[in-house]
Amino acid sequence: AACLPLNLQAAEENGLRPHVAKLALNLGATINMDGNSIYLICCTVCIALMQGISLTPGDIVVLCAMATLCTMGTAPVPSASLVLLATLLSMLNIPVTETFGLVSAIDWLLDRLRTCANVYGDACVAAVVDHRTSQVGNKDPDETEPRHEML
């Protein structure tokens, strides 16, 4: 959320229509937390492996679903994902031990990488939405779309 004004400015400088950029980027800053989802899944699996706990395929599916749903409501503040990580660990019966401390020690760096993934994802979605919505009323009725055949 802190880089939203800069992201809006960059989107408009790159030719996105302002109303599309404002809608897509504001919505993305709220619910599109791809970087956080990936982080939570990777950290949970890593902590489980460091403790000698193997996760079943069912555990992985539940972990992916819960991480995705949990990150939609994540507060955009530094290290807020540590609370979600502890929640996911508890949900999978993985003890929160000193391995959690190892992750929290480097969370400040991982937080910057998560933010990059989230902001880039928001910008890409805004560009796609702008491109798709600009073509809605501009199609020539005589123009046929190319067929894509399967090989």
C-alpha positions, 0 to 999 in steps of 0.5 A, a space after each residue: 500500500 505504501 508504494 501505491 501512489 508510485 505504482 499509479 504514477 508509473 502506470 499512467 506514465 506508461 499509457 494506462 488509462 487513469 480510471 482503469 489504473 486506479 481501480 485495478 491497482 487499488 483492488 490489487 493492493 488490497 486482495 492480490 497478495 501473490 508474493 505473500 501466498 508464495 512466501 507462506 507456502 514456501 516457509 511452511 514447507 521449509 519449517 516442516 522439513 527442518 523439523 523432520 515433518 513430511 506433509 501429505 499431498 492433502 496437507 499441501 492442498 489445504 496449505 495452498 488454499 488457506 494461504 491464498 485465502 488468508 493473504 487476501 485480508 493481510 494488513 499491508 504492514 511489514 512482517 504482518 505475514 509472520 502472524 499468518 505463518 504461525 497460524 498456518 503452522 498451527 493449523 497443520 500441527 507443526 510446532 512453532 519452535 526455533 525454526 520459526 525464529 530463523 524465518 523471522 530473522 530474515 523476514 525483513 528481506 523476504 518482505 521486500 521480495 514479497 512486495 516486489 512480486 505483489 506490485 509487479 503482479 498488480 501492474 501486470 493485471 492493470 495493463 491487461 485489464 486496460 488492454 482488454 477494455 480498450 478493445 471492447 468497443 473497437 472491433 470491426 464487425 467484418 473482421 474475423 478472429 484468427 483461429 488457433 488450431 491445436 497441433 
